[in-house]
Amino acid sequence: MTRLGRIGTEAVAAARSFTRRRTAVFFTFFFPVILVVIFGALVRTQPTGGGLFAEPAGYYIPGYLAVVVLFTPLSRVGSEIARHRDGGRFEKLATTPLSRAEWLVAHTLVNVGIIGAASLLILGLVVAVTDATLVVSPSLAALPVFVAVAVALFCGLGAVLGALADSQDGVIAASNTVALPLLFLSETFVTPSLLPEWFLPAVAASPLTYFARGARAITFTGGRWAGDLLVLTALAAVFLAVGAYAVPRTE
């Protein structure tokens, strides 16, 4: 079997595994919807009130997208590695031509498809139930690229967490510990002006910041986004390489 064939076969198996887990489907698609309804439609933004949600509704589109772009790859890939390890499946995979990098690429492709669909749902819902106005321009074609690259990056990080954690519960705890600070401290829901100046270098070091900046430039400000995509792509390549190396071969 060719490399593409091996990756395709593993990707089909991973996609079927996802659809059989109803809880995973629910949290991937409906948890972000709940957040949009609560914070976008019920709480709403207060552009003149100061503090949290003081920006126009369109400013927070990257934040809503970041919920699935960040949380889903970390937990899904990490949990998948933990399940494979607990079930002795990596020993079986070691007897096949499928490499660790191919395994991670296959699962990354599945996550890109799933999260791409969820992101489209969230984007449509934000526009429908909030006051957000989407900037319509040719740059919108780059938004799926941002989503795909960011998903790949966090799939790599999820693989590292899955390899380091000793159980599925450990993976969930580790992914939440990493994801929650990143979600709120990466220019998504909390603006840089609300943070102390000494903390801003940490914001710039977050990979999610470059996703948020690029997505915001495309959907809200109409600014430049190519530099953010370049940085995000470079980081994704590094995280995927490290994640592929971290995937267990045998236990």
BARO-392421 format. One record per residue (C-alpha): residue in one letter; x negated, y, z. Coordinates in steps of 0.2 Angstrom, whole numbers, plus 5000, padded with zeros to 4 digits. Example, Ala and Ser with C-alpha at 12.3 -4.5 7.8 and 13.67 -1.06 7.14 Angstrom:
REM BARO-392421
 resn   px   py   pz
    a 4938 4978 5039
    s 4932 4995 5036
***
This chain:
REM BARO-392421
 resn   px   py   pz
    m 5000 5000 5000
    t 4994 5018 4996
    r 4991 5031 5009
    l 5007 5040 5003
    g 5016 5024 5004
    r 5010 5021 5022
    i 5015 5038 5028
    g 5032 5037 5019
    t 5036 5020 5027
    e 5031 5027 5045
    a 5041 5043 5042
    v 5057 5033 5037
    a 5055 5023 5053
    a 5053 5038 5063
    a 5068 5047 5056
    r 5079 5032 5059
    s 5072 5031 5077
    f 5077 5049 5079
    t 5095 5047 5073
    r 5098 5033 5085
    r 5094 5043 5100
    r 5109 5054 5102
    t 5102 5064 5117
    a 5087 5069 5106
    v 5099 5075 5092
    f 5110 5084 5104
    f 5095 5094 5112
    t 5087 5097 5095
    f 5102 5105 5087
    f 5114 5111 5101
    f 5103 5117 5115
    p 5096 5131 5105
    v 5114 5135 5099
    i 5119 5136 5118
    l 5105 5149 5120
    v 5111 5159 5105
    v 5129 5160 5112
    i 5124 5164 5129
    f 5110 5177 5126
    g 5115 5183 5109
    a 5134 5183 5110
    l 5138 5184 5128
    v 5124 5194 5137
    r 5120 5204 5121
    t 5105 5216 5119
    q 5105 5233 5127
    p 5094 5244 5115
    t 5094 5259 5127
    g 5095 5250 5143
    g 5076 5245 5146
    g 5069 5229 5152
    l 5073 5212 5145
    f 5084 5211 5129
    a 5081 5230 5127
    e 5077 5228 5108
    p 5089 5227 5094
    a 5096 5209 5091
    g 5086 5206 5076
    y 5070 5208 5086
    y 5074 5191 5095
    i 5077 5180 5080
    p 5059 5173 5081
    g 5062 5169 5099
    y 5078 5159 5095
    l 5068 5150 5082
    a 5053 5147 5093
    v 5064 5137 5105
    v 5065 5122 5092
    v 5048 5126 5084
    l 5040 5124 5101
    f 5049 5112 5112
    t 5055 5099 5100
    p 5038 5094 5093
    l 5029 5094 5110
    s 5042 5083 5118
    r 5046 5072 5103
    v 5028 5068 5097
    g 5022 5066 5115
    s 5036 5055 5120
    e 5034 5044 5105
    i 5016 5041 5109
    a 5021 5037 5127
    r 5034 5024 5120
    h 5022 5017 5108
    r 5009 5015 5122
    d 5021 5007 5135
    g 5028 4995 5122
    g 5011 4990 5116
    r 5014 4996 5098
    f 4998 5004 5095
    e 4990 4987 5097
    k 5001 4981 5083
    l 4997 4996 5072
    a 4979 4993 5075
    t 4981 4977 5064
    t 4988 4987 5050
    p 4980 4999 5037
    l 4990 5014 5045
    s 4977 5026 5052
    r 4980 5038 5067
    a 4980 5053 5056
    e 4993 5045 5044
    w 5003 5041 5059
    l 5003 5059 5065
    v 5006 5066 5048
    a 5021 5054 5046
    h 5029 5060 5062
    t 5025 5078 5058
    l 5034 5077 5042
    v 5049 5070 5051
    n 5048 5084 5063
    v 5047 5097 5050
    g 5062 5091 5042
    i 5072 5090 5058
    i 5067 5107 5065
    g 5069 5115 5048
    a 5087 5110 5048
    a 5089 5116 5066
    s 5081 5133 5062
    l 5092 5136 5047
    l 5107 5132 5059
    i 5100 5144 5072
    l 5096 5158 5059
    g 5114 5157 5052
    l 5122 5157 5070
    v 5111 5172 5076
    v 5117 5182 5061
    a 5135 5176 5063
    v 5138 5179 5082
    t 5126 5193 5086
    d 5122 5211 5079
    a 5106 5205 5071
    t 5103 5211 5053
    l 5092 5200 5043
    v 5080 5209 5031
    v 5084 5202 5014
    s 5068 5202 5003
    p 5057 5190 4993
    s 5047 5188 5010
    l 5061 5177 5016
    a 5054 5163 5006
    a 5039 5163 5018
    l 5049 5159 5033
    p 5051 5141 5030
    v 5032 5140 5028
    f 5030 5148 5045
    v 5042 5136 5053
    a 5033 5121 5045
    v 5015 5126 5049
    a 5021 5130 5067
    v 5029 5113 5069
    a 5013 5105 5063
    l 5003 5114 5075
    f 5014 5109 5090
    c 5015 5091 5084
    g 4996 5091 5085
    l 4997 5098 5103
    g 5011 5086 5107
    a 5000 5071 5102
    v 4986 5078 5114
    l 4999 5079 5128
    g 5006 5062 5124
    a 4988 5054 5125
    l 4984 5063 5141
    a 5000 5059 5150
    d 5002 5042 5159
    s 5021 5040 5156
    q 5036 5048 5146
    d 5041 5057 5162
    g 5023 5064 5162
    v 5025 5070 5144
    i 5041 5079 5147
    a 5034 5088 5163
    a 5018 5092 5153
    s 5027 5099 5138
    n 5039 5109 5148
    t 5024 5116 5158
    v 5015 5121 5142
    a 5031 5127 5132
    l 5040 5138 5145
    p 5025 5150 5148
    l 5022 5151 5129
    l 5040 5154 5125
    f 5042 5169 5135
    l 5024 5176 5134
    s 5021 5176 5115
    e 5030 5191 5109
    t 5047 5182 5108
    f 5059 5187 5121
    v 5047 5198 5132
    t 5040 5213 5123
    p 5021 5217 5125
    s 5026 5233 5133
    l 5034 5224 5148
    l 5017 5215 5152
    p 5002 5222 5161
    e 4988 5227 5149
    w 4976 5215 5157
    f 4987 5200 5151
    l 4988 5205 5133
    p 4973 5196 5127
    a 4981 5180 5134
    v 4997 5184 5123
    a 4985 5186 5108
    a 4978 5169 5111
    s 4994 5160 5111
    p 4998 5151 5094
    l 5016 5155 5096
    t 5012 5174 5095
    y 5007 5173 5077
    f 5023 5163 5073
    a 5033 5176 5082
    r 5024 5191 5073
    g 5025 5184 5056
    a 5044 5178 5058
    r 5048 5195 5065
    a 5039 5204 5050
    i 5049 5194 5038
    t 5066 5195 5046
    f 5066 5211 5055
    t 5053 5224 5053
    g 5048 5221 5034
    g 5030 5222 5039
    r 5015 5212 5034
    w 5014 5193 5038
    a 5001 5185 5028
    g 4987 5188 5041
    d 4998 5179 5054
    l 5001 5165 5043
    l 4983 5163 5039
    v 4979 5162 5058
    l 4993 5150 5061
    t 4988 5139 5047
    a 4970 5138 5053
    l 4976 5134 5071
    a 4987 5121 5064
    a 4973 5112 5055
    v 4963 5112 5071
    f 4977 5106 5082
    l 4982 5092 5070
    a 4964 5086 5069
    v 4962 5085 5088
    g 4979 5077 5089
    a 4975 5064 5076
    y 4959 5060 5086
    a 4969 5059 5102
    v 4982 5047 5096
    p 4978 5030 5104
    r 4973 5016 5093
    t 4973 5002 5107
    e 4976 5003 5125
***
